[in-house]
Amino acid sequence: MMNASPIQHILFDLGGTLMHSRGDWAPILEKADQALTEKLRQFDIELDSHTFRTRLHQYYNQRDQDFQETTYHFVLRELLKELGYAEVAESVLRSALDAMYSITQKNWMLEDDSLDTIQKLKNHDYQLGIYSNAGDDKDVQELIEGFGIHSYFDFVLTSASCYYRKPHPRAFEIALAQWSIDPEDAVMVGDSLTADIFGAQSLNMQTIWLTRRAQFTADEEQRIKPDFGMAGLNELLPTLERINLARR
């Protein structure tokens, strides 16, 4: 990589990287599922919240195997069809999901060093993008807007809108296509060894592993070796400078 041009494009993960959860998810998800089922009940649709959550876990297991995102919307529609509600209006499905996300969104907060880091990167002329593994695109877009950071990013992509979940190579190819650059000219920043680091390395992107909220297995740690690691986003700018120094 000697005499290569400096890397100026940074692709971020979202959950566990730029934002984190305030507290335990179990009571939040229970309340969110109830909000969804109560909204459906307003339209004379009866759905047990336990049945819905059980189906979601089946969906999680499937997408973890094939790295393809069928979305919460699809899961809900198919489940309701099985229960005899074949022709549910799109607006009804959306309002039910919105009710659920109005609960879960409150449990997300921006990392303390996210905004400062993003602003410094923009001041140094870095191009920024986000690719988030997420079951609903609208939910992610609303979170980013709520945090007040959308304007700093060239794009905010989700697996819900792009179909592919990291570490599938297509997820990264779709993101890189937004910039029309080669993988070698971008850095992936994320907390997941498999989804973010392994996925990006499969395309020869540079990788920076954010460790402070990382959850990983011993097997992952043994197999997957990030190019760089850091405990907080406040270490990102000097890490990028190290990467670019090595490219000269």
Secondary structure, 3 states (H helix, E strand, C coil): CCCCCCCCEEEECCECCCEEECCCHHHHHHHHHHHHHHHHHCCCCCCCHHHHHHHHHHHHHHHHHHCECCHHHHHHHHHHHHCCCCCCCHHHHHHHHHHHHHHHHHHEEECCCHHHHHHHHHHCCCEEEEEECCCCHHHHHHHHHHHCCHHHCCEEEEHHHHCECCCCHHHHHHHHHHHCCCHHHEEEEECCHHHHHHHHHCCCCEEEEECCCCCCCHHHHHHCCCCEEECCHHHHHHHHHHHHHHHC
